[in-house]
Amino acid sequence: MIALNHTHDAGARSWVDTANLEGTDFPIQNLPYAVFRRAGSPEPFRGGVAIGDQVLDMAALSVRQLLDGLALDAARAAALPALNDFFALGGAAWQALRHAVFAVLRGDAPAATVHAVRECLVPQAEVEYTVPARIGDYTDFYTSIDHALNISRLMNPDGDVTPNFRWIPTAYHGRVSTIGISGQRFHRPMGQTMAPGAKAPTYHACARLDYELELGVWIGEGNAAGEPIPLARAEEHIFGICLLNDWSARDIQFWEMAPLGPFLAKNFATTISPWIVTMEALAPYRQAWTRPANEPQPLGYLESPANRESGAIDIRLEVWLESEKARNDRSGPSRLSRTSFKHQYWSVGQMVAHHTVGGCSLNPGDLFGSGTISGPGPGEAGAIIELTRAAQSPVTLANGEERGFLEDGDAVLLRGWCEKPGHARIGFGESRGTVLPARTRNV
């Protein structure tokens, strides 16, 4: 685990005034990465770091003669149109660049440095983002016991999770081609469903469209095929975390997941936030990872003192829904739920360790979905199928509309942040995706 250092000092301030505002997602203690360019321009995409309401352009910074050594090498890699080469440099390079960027942005930076760096800033309001890395493989996990129990008990009030859930972090291989950045708009998917009592399935537009509140875990350094990553070193291979919405067609899913895993129900869209919050920035918000004494304890390869001590991360999360009507009348989105990633049954390190134990190689830029994040209390469900009990108890939006599942025109917004007494609040920005009507002309 990463030790706390001067970049976590809650008293640190930046000469970028908006980085010091209460409630900002991007104070100097955060410094997350994205890939951007000025909106509508022919500029190449390149890496940038968020500070207040600005983006620090890594391509511009790397030619200003303000950095040297490993930090300069890292800045040049982060200035490319995808962050894979930067990810591959590993933890020493990531930390060198974070500390160098912190130094040039802090309030006591020399006047000449401030002048030079100011020329490298681009207002966030003027940029567009793209997926920050070339994603070779995408694995979506299933690691919230509260979510798993809620789904099981929709079908059987006394239901339980499958026997393997308490022993392994289960997952399926997802589709990279439909991963999109915040602002993604996608058509309601088509597929087969089997109605209760029917003798044959029908083909039609999904009628039970859902979101899933998740985090995206970005792999930094990879591993060679056949060389498992031990849990004690798993987080050395994680660059950082973003928000992720694993859109789900529930009626299609329930028909096709027999006997194999999700297919068309999950491959039509996945929406991620543009900003990746680094594991170093998240260090102050680590918590003990616990497993109740009456539950099965992990097997040896999924157990370590460090994971027990600080394997959990208290990332606060919210889901908001903005209907087309609310958007048109500018009444604003409605909050549906609120929870924390600290409740997850398996840690991010355990996901990495288990993924590689059989010999699988990971590569820089691979992406994991954490699985739906639901908490134990009311209002902590990470999917609308849980909140509404599969539309049996619809939720009421702030403008009086009701939802059992998502309707055309609905936009779902995921938001996340970390806060703790004695430490700065840092945020993840937003993941926003919008549902468009199905394309039914081929039915």
ZIRAQUI-V907234 format. One record per residue. N is the residue number from 1. D_FIRST is the distance of its C-alpha to the first C-alpha in Angstrom with 2 decimals. Layout:
# ZIRAQUI-V907234
n=[N	N]
d_first=[D_FIRST	D_FIRST]
This chain:
# ZIRAQUI-V907234
n=[1	2	3	4	5	6	7	8	9	10	11	12	13	14	15	16	17	18	19	20	21	22	23	24	25	26	27	28	29	30	31	32	33	34	35	36	37	38	39	40	41	42	43	44	45	46	47	48	49	50	51	52	53	54	55	56	57	58	59	60	61	62	63	64	65	66	67	68	69	70	71	72	73	74	75	76	77	78	79	80	81	82	83	84	85	86	87	88	89	90	91	92	93	94	95	96	97	98	99	100	101	102	103	104	105	106	107	108	109	110	111	112	113	114	115	116	117	118	119	120	121	122	123	124	125	126	127	128	129	130	131	132	133	134	135	136	137	138	139	140	141	142	143	144	145	146	147	148	149	150	151	152	153	154	155	156	157	158	159	160	161	162	163	164	165	166	167	168	169	170	171	172	173	174	175	176	177	178	179	180	181	182	183	184	185	186	187	188	189	190	191	192	193	194	195	196	197	198	199	200	201	202	203	204	205	206	207	208	209	210	211	212	213	214	215	216	217	218	219	220	221	222	223	224	225	226	227	228	229	230	231	232	233	234	235	236	237	238	239	240	241	242	243	244	245	246	247	248	249	250	251	252	253	254	255	256	257	258	259	260	261	262	263	264	265	266	267	268	269	270	271	272	273	274	275	276	277	278	279	280	281	282	283	284	285	286	287	288	289	290	291	292	293	294	295	296	297	298	299	300	301	302	303	304	305	306	307	308	309	310	311	312	313	314	315	316	317	318	319	320	321	322	323	324	325	326	327	328	329	330	331	332	333	334	335	336	337	338	339	340	341	342	343	344	345	346	347	348	349	350	351	352	353	354	355	356	357	358	359	360	361	362	363	364	365	366	367	368	369	370	371	372	373	374	375	376	377	378	379	380	381	382	383	384	385	386	387	388	389	390	391	392	393	394	395	396	397	398	399	400	401	402	403	404	405	406	407	408	409	410	411	412	413	414	415	416	417	418	419	420	421	422	423	424	425	426	427	428	429	430	431	432	433	434	435	436	437	438	439	440	441	442	443]
d_first=[0.00	3.82	6.45	9.53	12.46	16.05	15.54	14.48	17.71	19.76	22.88	22.49	25.30	26.42	29.97	29.79	31.32	30.25	26.56	27.40	29.21	28.20	26.75	25.94	23.21	22.56	22.23	20.96	17.50	17.19	18.69	18.42	20.27	23.44	26.47	29.73	33.28	36.06	37.55	40.66	40.52	40.78	37.82	35.22	31.92	29.09	25.56	25.15	22.80	23.72	24.73	26.93	29.69	29.48	27.91	27.15	28.69	26.68	29.91	31.76	29.10	28.77	32.49	32.73	32.01	29.32	26.45	26.37	24.53	21.31	21.18	24.70	24.01	21.20	23.58	26.33	24.31	23.25	26.97	28.05	29.30	26.24	22.63	22.31	22.81	20.22	17.64	18.75	18.07	14.33	11.35	13.44	16.21	14.41	13.14	16.64	18.41	16.50	17.29	20.80	21.54	20.41	22.84	25.76	25.45	25.08	28.27	29.16	29.10	32.44	35.27	35.70	32.07	32.45	35.68	34.26	31.16	33.31	35.21	32.07	31.60	32.92	33.42	31.45	34.77	36.25	33.77	33.24	30.14	29.69	27.11	24.45	24.20	26.46	25.18	26.15	25.19	24.34	23.22	23.59	22.04	23.62	21.04	22.47	24.66	26.44	27.47	28.52	30.56	32.17	33.33	34.59	36.53	38.28	40.20	40.43	39.93	38.97	36.79	33.42	30.69	31.39	30.67	27.91	25.82	24.42	23.59	22.19	20.59	23.87	24.41	27.17	27.59	28.41	30.61	29.33	32.72	32.81	29.38	30.34	29.00	29.61	33.38	33.97	37.37	38.32	41.35	41.45	41.25	44.20	44.16	45.77	45.71	47.65	49.27	49.75	52.97	53.46	54.62	53.11	50.24	50.88	49.38	48.60	46.08	43.10	44.18	40.88	38.36	34.97	31.62	28.19	25.41	22.25	19.18	18.96	15.86	16.41	15.68	15.09	15.71	17.78	18.76	22.26	24.46	24.48	21.11	18.73	14.98	13.54	11.16	8.89	8.76	9.60	7.14	8.21	11.46	11.08	12.51	13.01	15.07	18.77	21.45	23.52	26.91	28.00	31.74	33.62	37.32	37.61	41.22	40.72	37.51	39.24	42.05	40.22	37.40	39.75	38.75	36.09	33.32	33.49	35.53	37.73	36.27	32.98	33.88	35.74	33.02	29.31	28.46	25.22	24.52	24.70	21.64	18.12	15.51	12.53	8.90	8.81	11.76	10.36	7.67	10.64	11.67	9.16	11.32	12.02	12.96	16.47	19.38	22.84	24.50	27.44	25.47	24.73	21.49	19.50	20.74	18.94	17.30	15.72	14.55	11.74	10.97	7.23	8.66	11.38	9.66	7.71	8.53	11.22	11.62	14.85	16.49	20.20	22.57	26.33	29.05	32.24	35.47	38.11	41.37	43.88	46.18	43.61	42.84	46.58	47.39	44.23	43.44	39.70	37.21	36.74	33.47	33.28	30.08	26.92	23.82	20.01	17.39	16.01	19.01	18.14	18.93	16.39	12.79	12.02	10.19	13.41	15.50	14.38	14.81	18.13	19.37	19.35	20.40	24.03	23.86	23.27	22.07	19.99	20.87	19.59	20.71	20.79	20.29	19.35	20.87	19.04	22.42	24.37	22.55	24.90	24.55	26.70	29.05	32.06	31.46	27.93	29.05	27.48	30.75	34.35	35.60	33.80	34.87	38.48	38.73	39.80	42.11	43.85	42.68	42.28	40.24	42.26	41.15	41.89	45.08	46.39	45.60	44.25	41.85	41.49	39.86	39.45	42.61	43.48	42.58	39.62	36.50	33.16	30.55	26.88	25.06	21.54	19.83	17.31	18.69	18.06	20.30	19.56	17.67	19.25	20.04	18.79	20.38	20.60	24.33	26.43	27.21	30.99	33.23	36.96	39.16	42.42	45.42	45.62	47.63	50.30	53.00	52.48	52.90]
